[in-house]
Amino acid sequence: MIVRGALSVCVLSALACGDSTVTGGPDASSDTTAAPDVTTSDVTQDITTADVSKDVSADVVVSCPALDGGASTLCTPDAGSPYCANTTSDTNNCGGCGVVCASTQVCTNGACALPKPKLVFVSSMQYGANLGGLGGADAKCQALATASSLSGTYKAWLSDDTTSAATRLAHAKVAYVLPDGSTVVANDWAGLTSGTLAHAIDRTEDGGTPATTSYCSLTTPTVFSNTLPSGTQDAVGFNCTNWTGAGTKVNLGNANATDLHWSTWCSANATAYCDGTNVAALYCIEQ
């Protein structure tokens, strides 16, 4: 029999433990079976590091990897388990563990702030209706924005026979503003597509005034559109054959208007309106 204790072992055989002596039983001197060696490691072999820590939760975090490409911080709340948080962008841990941003704010570089608005402008350049399709028009908007050092991705407010502006543009939950960064055109996508703008989209990517055109009125800065104020398609076929310059029909908006005419000002029906003889601008919307 082995008695386990704090690094002590008593082997009850022919040996003595303390002042007690084993009596009775076979003669120890005649027992040829050797008692197994008992070492400190045998005594303590069941008391391992795993046993000592087995009550410690397996999900305790001791280090954090990068999260979403940002810095990761180990947060250790007074109640609950430790967790990892991206304190540069997490609105519940913005700039530090447990720092919560207001519902109207975002966390940017570890600071709570109102979200950055989206920019909108009317192009300073005027184009023939052969825009290279919707993709070509988007590329024109992006090139103008990049040349004016406007960050972000831009697409044109346009619809063709199969795709509407509403289905191809992002529906922002933040304000749309002119390139000056402060003049609000609409508070969000719902406002942009409500039929009434807070301010006309009457400034170009560099803050200038758009030029007038020969479409519909010689004093109006007309803009290719074929899109209703709601963002849906205006009419099939009124896009110079999907903005390739063919056909005769096109729908345009008025960059000076704040009512529904900002997107549906007039319709033109003549070869000259599609073949490049006449030119118009584009509305460009940050995504």
LUMNU-724977 format. One record per residue (C-alpha): y, x, z; residue number from 1. Coordinates in nm, 4 decimals, padded with zeros to 6 digits, always signed. Each point is the difference from the previous one (the first is absolute). Last residue first. Layout:
BEGIN
@north Y; east X; up Z; num NUM
...
//
This chain:
BEGIN
@north +05.5090; east -02.0252; up -05.3558; num 287
@north +00.3609; east +00.0617; up -00.1037; num 286
@north +00.1253; east -00.2512; up -00.2530; num 285
@north +00.1626; east +00.0797; up -00.3346; num 284
@north +00.1813; east -00.2700; up -00.1978; num 283
@north +00.0132; east +00.1061; up -00.3624; num 282
@north +00.2876; east +00.0214; up -00.2517; num 281
@north +00.0551; east -00.1462; up -00.3445; num 280
@north +00.0098; east +00.1071; up -00.3643; num 279
@north +00.0533; east -00.1646; up -00.3366; num 278
@north -00.1109; east +00.1521; up -00.3283; num 277
@north -00.3192; east +00.1127; up +00.1711; num 276
@north -00.2444; east -00.2216; up -00.1911; num 275
@north -00.0132; east -00.2764; up +00.2593; num 274
@north +00.3408; east -00.1652; up +00.0007; num 273
@north +00.0596; east +00.0834; up -00.3642; num 272
@north -00.3018; east -00.2065; up -00.0982; num 271
@north +00.1641; east -00.3117; up +00.1346; num 270
@north -00.0552; east -00.2361; up +00.2900; num 269
@north +00.1942; east +00.0706; up +00.3156; num 268
@north -00.0353; east -00.1726; up +00.3347; num 267
@north +00.2591; east -00.0010; up +00.2770; num 266
@north +00.0749; east +00.0609; up +00.3655; num 265
@north -00.3361; east -00.0180; up +00.1716; num 264
@north -00.0259; east +00.2845; up +00.2571; num 263
@north +00.3493; east +00.0217; up +00.1468; num 262
@north +00.0489; east -00.3481; up -00.1396; num 261
@north -00.1798; east -00.1510; up +00.3008; num 260
@north +00.3108; east +00.0537; up +00.2096; num 259
@north +00.1438; east +00.3429; up +00.0876; num 258
@north +00.1298; east +00.0887; up -00.3456; num 257
@north +00.1672; east +00.3204; up -00.1197; num 256
@north -00.3233; east +00.1595; up -00.1244; num 255
@north -00.0684; east -00.2930; up -00.2344; num 254
@north -00.3621; east -00.0614; up -00.0987; num 253
@north -00.1828; east +00.0032; up -00.3332; num 252
@north -00.2684; east -00.1863; up -00.1938; num 251
@north -00.1289; east +00.1293; up -00.3353; num 250
@north -00.1176; east -00.1374; up -00.3312; num 249
@north -00.0185; east +00.1632; up -00.3443; num 248
@north -00.3348; east +00.1705; up -00.0396; num 247
@north -00.0795; east +00.3692; up +00.0401; num 246
@north +00.1827; east +00.2429; up +00.2272; num 245
@north -00.3015; east +00.0874; up +00.2153; num 244
@north +00.1184; east -00.1815; up +00.3114; num 243
@north -00.2926; east -00.2410; up +00.0163; num 242
@north +00.0672; east -00.1409; up -00.3456; num 241
@north +00.3789; east -00.0007; up +00.0172; num 240
@north -00.0181; east -00.1515; up +00.3491; num 239
@north +00.0552; east -00.3709; up -00.0566; num 238
@north -00.3549; east -00.0633; up -00.1225; num 237
@north -00.1198; east -00.1921; up +00.3041; num 236
@north +00.2886; east -00.1214; up +00.2113; num 235
@north +00.1619; east +00.0825; up +00.3356; num 234
@north -00.2815; east +00.1854; up +00.1748; num 233
@north +00.0039; east -00.0171; up +00.3776; num 232
@north +00.2275; east +00.2044; up +00.2240; num 231
@north +00.1556; east -00.3016; up +00.1702; num 230
@north +00.3285; east +00.0720; up -00.1802; num 229
@north -00.1845; east -00.0699; up -00.3270; num 228
@north -00.1041; east +00.2987; up -00.2086; num 227
@north +00.0414; east +00.0722; up -00.3698; num 226
@north +00.2145; east +00.2902; up +00.1285; num 225
@north +00.2025; east +00.2320; up -00.2191; num 224
@north +00.3486; east +00.0397; up +00.1491; num 223
@north +00.3370; east -00.1165; up -00.1265; num 222
@north +00.3244; east +00.1601; up +00.1197; num 221
@north +00.2286; east -00.2810; up -00.1201; num 220
@north +00.3285; east +00.0297; up -00.1904; num 219
@north -00.1373; east -00.0106; up -00.3547; num 218
@north -00.2026; east -00.3075; up +00.0858; num 217
@north -00.3504; east -00.1148; up -00.1012; num 216
@north -00.1259; east +00.3546; up -00.0691; num 215
@north +00.2594; east +00.2508; up -00.1253; num 214
@north +00.0039; east +00.1952; up +00.3235; num 213
@north +00.2299; east +00.0734; up +00.2955; num 212
@north -00.0338; east +00.3281; up +00.1833; num 211
@north -00.1176; east +00.0197; up +00.3599; num 210
@north +00.2474; east +00.1144; up +00.2674; num 209
@north -00.0826; east +00.3276; up +00.1705; num 208
@north -00.1833; east +00.0745; up +00.3223; num 207
@north -00.2209; east +00.2749; up -00.1412; num 206
@north -00.3031; east -00.2271; up -00.0441; num 205
@north +00.2232; east -00.2682; up -00.1478; num 204
@north +00.1874; east -00.2669; up +00.1913; num 203
@north +00.0193; east -00.3715; up -00.0693; num 202
@north -00.3108; east -00.1354; up +00.1650; num 201
@north +00.2079; east -00.2947; up +00.1209; num 200
@north +00.0403; east -00.0545; up +00.3727; num 199
@north -00.1681; east -00.2346; up +00.2491; num 198
@north -00.2229; east -00.1162; up -00.2847; num 197
@north -00.0865; east -00.3638; up -00.0651; num 196
@north -00.3115; east -00.1267; up -00.1733; num 195
@north -00.2301; east +00.0701; up +00.2953; num 194
@north -00.1841; east +00.2923; up -00.1653; num 193
@north +00.2027; east +00.2804; up +00.1569; num 192
@north +00.0183; east -00.1877; up +00.3290; num 191
@north -00.3769; east -00.0371; up +00.0219; num 190
@north -00.0375; east +00.3649; up -00.0979; num 189
@north +00.2216; east +00.1089; up +00.2906; num 188
@north +00.3542; east -00.0258; up +00.1346; num 187
@north +00.1530; east -00.0233; up -00.3465; num 186
@north +00.2734; east +00.1865; up -00.1897; num 185
@north +00.1290; east +00.1817; up +00.3068; num 184
@north +00.2757; east +00.2556; up -00.0556; num 183
@north -00.0786; east +00.2838; up +00.2422; num 182
@north -00.2001; east +00.2720; up -00.1727; num 181
@north +00.2638; east +00.0791; up -00.2635; num 180
@north -00.2876; east -00.0326; up -00.2481; num 179
@north +00.0070; east -00.3807; up +00.0360; num 178
@north -00.2134; east -00.1601; up +00.2702; num 177
@north -00.3289; east -00.1882; up +00.0262; num 176
@north -00.0787; east -00.0782; up +00.3630; num 175
@north -00.3424; east +00.0412; up +00.1583; num 174
@north -00.3172; east -00.2059; up -00.0295; num 173
@north -00.0556; east +00.1346; up -00.3505; num 172
@north -00.2119; east -00.1880; up -00.2519; num 171
@north -00.1239; east +00.2808; up -00.2257; num 170
@north +00.0330; east -00.0656; up -00.3732; num 169
@north -00.2802; east -00.0814; up -00.2432; num 168
@north -00.0848; east -00.3592; up +00.0840; num 167
@north +00.3559; east -00.1202; up +00.0573; num 166
@north +00.1292; east +00.1743; up -00.3124; num 165
@north -00.2418; east -00.2053; up -00.2066; num 164
@north -00.2930; east +00.1233; up -00.2069; num 163
@north -00.1665; east -00.1654; up -00.3002; num 162
@north +00.2735; east -00.0853; up -00.2500; num 161
@north +00.2460; east +00.2593; up +00.1305; num 160
@north +00.2034; east +00.0092; up +00.3200; num 159
@north +00.2731; east +00.2417; up +00.1026; num 158
@north +00.1844; east +00.1212; up +00.3104; num 157
@north -00.0606; east +00.3684; up -00.0725; num 156
@north -00.1843; east +00.2304; up +00.2380; num 155
@north +00.1141; east +00.2735; up +00.2351; num 154
@north -00.1826; east +00.2381; up +00.2329; num 153
@north +00.1865; east +00.1710; up +00.2801; num 152
@north +00.2857; east +00.2451; up +00.0377; num 151
@north +00.3299; east -00.0337; up -00.1835; num 150
@north +00.1131; east +00.3426; up -00.1172; num 149
@north +00.2071; east -00.1433; up -00.2883; num 148
@north -00.2309; east +00.1525; up -00.2632; num 147
@north -00.2972; east -00.1329; up +00.1957; num 146
@north +00.1370; east -00.3540; up -00.0032; num 145
@north +00.0701; east +00.0135; up -00.3738; num 144
@north -00.3469; east +00.1362; up -00.0768; num 143
@north -00.1663; east -00.2619; up +00.2193; num 142
@north +00.1788; east -00.2856; up -00.1726; num 141
@north -00.0968; east +00.1336; up -00.3443; num 140
@north -00.3612; east +00.0448; up +00.1119; num 139
@north -00.0121; east -00.3605; up +00.1178; num 138
@north +00.1227; east -00.1153; up -00.3425; num 137
@north -00.2720; east +00.2020; up -00.1711; num 136
@north -00.2644; east -00.1490; up +00.2267; num 135
@north +00.1197; east -00.3539; up -00.0727; num 134
@north -00.0309; east +00.0568; up -00.3730; num 133
@north +00.1334; east +00.3045; up -00.1829; num 132
@north +00.3567; east -00.1198; up +00.0420; num 131
@north +00.0357; east -00.1228; up -00.3567; num 130
@north +00.2721; east -00.2488; up +00.0921; num 129
@north +00.2737; east +00.2530; up -00.0763; num 128
@north +00.1398; east +00.1779; up +00.3025; num 127
@north +00.3127; east +00.0297; up +00.2083; num 126
@north +00.0385; east +00.2801; up +00.2519; num 125
@north +00.1926; east -00.0442; up +00.3234; num 124
@north -00.2930; east -00.2009; up +00.1277; num 123
@north +00.0589; east -00.2869; up +00.2391; num 122
@north -00.0761; east +00.0928; up +00.3573; num 121
@north -00.2254; east -00.0799; up +00.2937; num 120
@north -00.0731; east +00.2130; up +00.3049; num 119
@north -00.2519; east -00.0936; up +00.2691; num 118
@north +00.1072; east +00.0079; up +00.3639; num 117
@north -00.1227; east +00.2620; up +00.2502; num 116
@north -00.1571; east -00.1656; up +00.3020; num 115
@north +00.2119; east -00.0326; up +00.3149; num 114
@north -00.0673; east +00.2898; up +00.2313; num 113
@north -00.2419; east +00.1234; up +00.2657; num 112
@north -00.0309; east +00.3800; up -00.0012; num 111
@north -00.3079; east +00.2240; up -00.0307; num 110
@north +00.0544; east +00.0985; up -00.3608; num 109
@north +00.0426; east -00.3643; up -00.0972; num 108
@north -00.1286; east -00.2800; up +00.2223; num 107
@north +00.0935; east -00.3412; up -00.1355; num 106
@north +00.2275; east -00.2613; up +00.1493; num 105
@north +00.0305; east -00.3780; up -00.0084; num 104
@north -00.2737; east -00.0519; up +00.2607; num 103
@north +00.1680; east +00.2456; up +00.2363; num 102
@north -00.1633; east +00.3408; up +00.0325; num 101
@north -00.2517; east +00.0779; up +00.2768; num 100
@north -00.0112; east +00.3352; up +00.1834; num 99
@north -00.3478; east +00.0025; up +00.1566; num 98
@north -00.0749; east +00.3637; up -00.0765; num 97
@north +00.2952; east +00.1829; up -00.1497; num 96
@north +00.2272; east +00.0158; up -00.3040; num 95
@north -00.1105; east -00.3459; up -00.1089; num 94
@north -00.3185; east -00.1070; up +00.1774; num 93
@north -00.0269; east -00.3714; up -00.0760; num 92
@north +00.1956; east +00.0295; up -00.3273; num 91
@north -00.2359; east +00.2787; up -00.1124; num 90
@north +00.1820; east +00.2230; up -00.2516; num 89
@north +00.0735; east +00.3421; up +00.1519; num 88
@north -00.1952; east -00.0621; up +00.3215; num 87
@north -00.3294; east -00.0165; up -00.1874; num 86
@north -00.2169; east -00.1072; up +00.2912; num 85
@north -00.3293; east +00.1175; up +00.1517; num 84
@north -00.1524; east -00.1847; up +00.2937; num 83
@north -00.0793; east +00.0451; up +00.3679; num 82
@north -00.1834; east -00.2925; up +00.1610; num 81
@north +00.1580; east -00.2751; up +00.2041; num 80
@north +00.2516; east -00.0057; up +00.2805; num 79
@north +00.2424; east +00.2807; up +00.0826; num 78
@north +00.0168; east +00.0788; up -00.3720; num 77
@north -00.1153; east +00.3340; up -00.1401; num 76
@north +00.1373; east +00.0471; up -00.3522; num 75
@north -00.1233; east +00.2921; up -00.2085; num 74
@north +00.2507; east +00.0582; up -00.2795; num 73
@north -00.0588; east +00.0198; up -00.3748; num 72
@north +00.2536; east +00.1377; up -00.2458; num 71
@north +00.0008; east -00.1679; up -00.3383; num 70
@north -00.2213; east -00.0165; up -00.3077; num 69
@north -00.1309; east -00.3412; up +00.0905; num 68
@north -00.1284; east +00.1370; up +00.3320; num 67
@north -00.0453; east +00.3722; up +00.0632; num 66
@north -00.2899; east +00.0720; up +00.2321; num 65
@north +00.0185; east -00.0626; up +00.3753; num 64
@north -00.1470; east +00.1861; up +00.2967; num 63
@north -00.1742; east -00.0870; up +00.3282; num 62
@north -00.0783; east -00.3632; up -00.0653; num 61
@north -00.2210; east -00.1847; up +00.2486; num 60
@north -00.2391; east -00.2097; up -00.2041; num 59
@north -00.3151; east +00.1213; up +00.1750; num 58
@north +00.1165; east -00.1427; up +00.3286; num 57
@north -00.0601; east +00.2280; up +00.2986; num 56
@north -00.2976; east -00.1242; up +00.2008; num 55
@north -00.2283; east +00.2581; up -00.1634; num 54
@north +00.2267; east +00.2840; up +00.1093; num 53
@north -00.2100; east +00.1431; up +00.2821; num 52
@north -00.3229; east -00.0800; up -00.1767; num 51
@north +00.1132; east +00.1665; up -00.3234; num 50
@north +00.1106; east +00.3062; up +00.1945; num 49
@north -00.3476; east +00.0262; up +00.1474; num 48
@north -00.1569; east -00.0867; up +00.3311; num 47
@north -00.3590; east -00.0565; up -00.1040; num 46
@north -00.0715; east +00.3727; up -00.0244; num 45
@north +00.1420; east +00.0637; up +00.3426; num 44
@north -00.3125; east +00.0682; up +00.1940; num 43
@north -00.1769; east +00.1591; up -00.2911; num 42
@north +00.2994; east +00.2268; up -00.0677; num 41
@north -00.0036; east +00.1092; up +00.3633; num 40
@north -00.3549; east +00.1112; up -00.0420; num 39
@north -00.3420; east -00.1326; up +00.0963; num 38
@north -00.2926; east +00.2048; up -00.1169; num 37
@north -00.3073; east -00.2133; up -00.0250; num 36
@north -00.2482; east +00.0245; up +00.2830; num 35
@north -00.2976; east +00.2146; up -00.0881; num 34
@north -00.3347; east -00.1715; up +00.0176; num 33
@north -00.2417; east +00.2305; up +00.1832; num 32
@north +00.0118; east -00.1957; up +00.3199; num 31
@north -00.2081; east +00.1984; up +00.2485; num 30
@north +00.2942; east +00.1298; up +00.1979; num 29
@north +00.1528; east -00.3431; up +00.0154; num 28
@north -00.3014; east -00.1337; up +00.1753; num 27
@north -00.0337; east -00.3559; up -00.1074; num 26
@north +00.1680; east -00.2720; up +00.1937; num 25
@north +00.1228; east +00.0169; up +00.3512; num 24
@north +00.3152; east +00.1590; up +00.1187; num 23
@north +00.3257; east +00.0841; up -00.1698; num 22
@north +00.2351; east +00.1695; up +00.2385; num 21
@north +00.3419; east -00.1212; up +00.0988; num 20
@north +00.2701; east +00.2298; up +00.1380; num 19
@north +00.1895; east +00.0173; up -00.3261; num 18
@north -00.2360; east -00.0623; up -00.2863; num 17
@north -00.3240; east +00.1951; up +00.0311; num 16
@north -00.2268; east +00.1046; up -00.2848; num 15
@north -00.3656; east -00.1015; up -00.0487; num 14
@north +00.1189; east -00.2811; up -00.2182; num 13
@north +00.3056; east -00.2170; up +00.0356; num 12
@north +00.2475; east +00.1665; up -00.2303; num 11
@north +00.3500; east -00.0409; up +00.1377; num 10
@north +00.2852; east +00.0419; up -00.2415; num 9
@north +00.3737; east +00.0548; up +00.0516; num 8
@north +00.2889; east +00.0039; up -00.2547; num 7
@north +00.1605; east -00.3088; up +00.1433; num 6
@north -00.3142; east -00.2046; up +00.0297; num 5
@north -00.3296; east -00.0582; up -00.1674; num 4
@north -00.3198; east -00.0237; up +00.2059; num 3
@north -00.2990; east +00.1069; up -00.2062; num 2
@north -00.3458; east -00.1267; up +00.0903; num 1
//
